[in-house]
Amino acid sequence: MLQPGAFAFRLPENLPFLTLDSLGWTADATAGYGNDGRKRRDQGHAIFQYTLNGTGRIDIGSQTYDVPAGCGFLVKVPSDHRYYYPLDGQKPWSFIWLNARGEDALRMWDRMIERQGPIVRLAAGSLPLTLFWELYRAVSVDRRTDAAELSVMLYKWTLSLLKPDANDTSEDIASAHPAIRQAKTYMQDNFASPLTLEDVASHCGLSRSYLCRLFQRIERDSPLAFLQRKRVEAAVTMLRRTDMSIRSIGTQCGFDSPSYFGKIFRQYLHLSPGEFRKRAAEHPYDVVYLD
C-alpha cells in the first residue's frame, strides 16, 4: 500500500535530458507551508504539484489562483511564483508533486504551459495521474533508483500531459475509442472511395454530429482531416513505388480533381506531387506518416 513520503535523487553530474530530482506525497501541509520560486536554491528545475484534498494557493506574477482537489500547477525555478497554504485554509492541504531537471525538463514545461497554462485540471483516473502513481510506486515501494529507468518513466509521464486526451479518464477513453478505431479503420480501408461524413457515421452507428464531437474530443481533429491525411499518405507511396501518372494517382487516392489533389498534397508536404516525385534523392521516403 502506498504511503505519503518524499524521495530525492542526487546524480553525480547534471545531465541534459529529463531527470527526476525528487517526488513525493504530502498529506498534511498547513500554516507555514510554502515555497517562493524567486528564492529557491534548485535553480533550473521544473515542478508539478497536484492537490488531492484541501485547497492550496499559488501566486504567479500578479495573478492568484486557488488550487483545490483535482487541480495542479506547473512552474519553473526560478520564476515569479509562490505557492502556499492559505491563511483561510479549512483543512490540511494534501498533494503530490515532482521536481524534474535538465534542459528537456525546461523545454517540456514551457510547451505544457504554452498549451494549457500554468494551472492544470486532471481527473482522478486520467493518464498523467495513473503514470504518476506508477512512478511513485516504483520509487517508494520497489525502490528503483536507476536514473535512466526513472527518466524513461518521467518522459512517459510528461508526454502524457501533452496528449490531446490527457484529462480523459481510462473509462472515458475505453468507451470512446472503439468507435474512433472503427471510424479510422473504415476510412483507411476506403480512402479511394468518395466518402462523406454520413457514410463514416452510418458505418459506426453514430450520428454525423456525434462522430465529429467524439473525434474532436479524442483526436483533436475532424474525421475528414484524418481521411485527407490517409489519402496523401497513400499518394506518397504510389508516387514512389509506381509509374502511374499523377492524375491517376490522385483519382485512385480519392481526390476529385488534379488541382485539388495538388493543393492538398502541397498543404502537407510543401511540394507538388510532381516535385515530390522528381526530388526522390532529397526526400527518399516510400512512406510518410502525417499523424
Buried (B, 14 or more C-beta within 10 A) or exposed (E): EEEEEEBEBEEEEEBEBBBBBBBBBBBEBEEEBBBBBEEBEBEBBBBBBBBBEBBBBBBBEEEEBEBBBBBBBBBBBBBEBBBBBBEEBEEBBBBBBBBBBBEBBBEBBEEBBEEBEBBBEBBEEBBBBBBBBEBBEBBBEEEBEEBEEBBEBBBBBBBBBEEEBBBBBEEBBEEBBEBBEBBBEBBEEBBBEEBEBEBBBBBBEBEBEEBBEBBBBBBEEBBBEBBBBBBBBBBBBBBBEEEEEBEEBBBBBBBEEBEEBBEBBBEBBEBBBEBBBEEEEEBEEEEBEBE
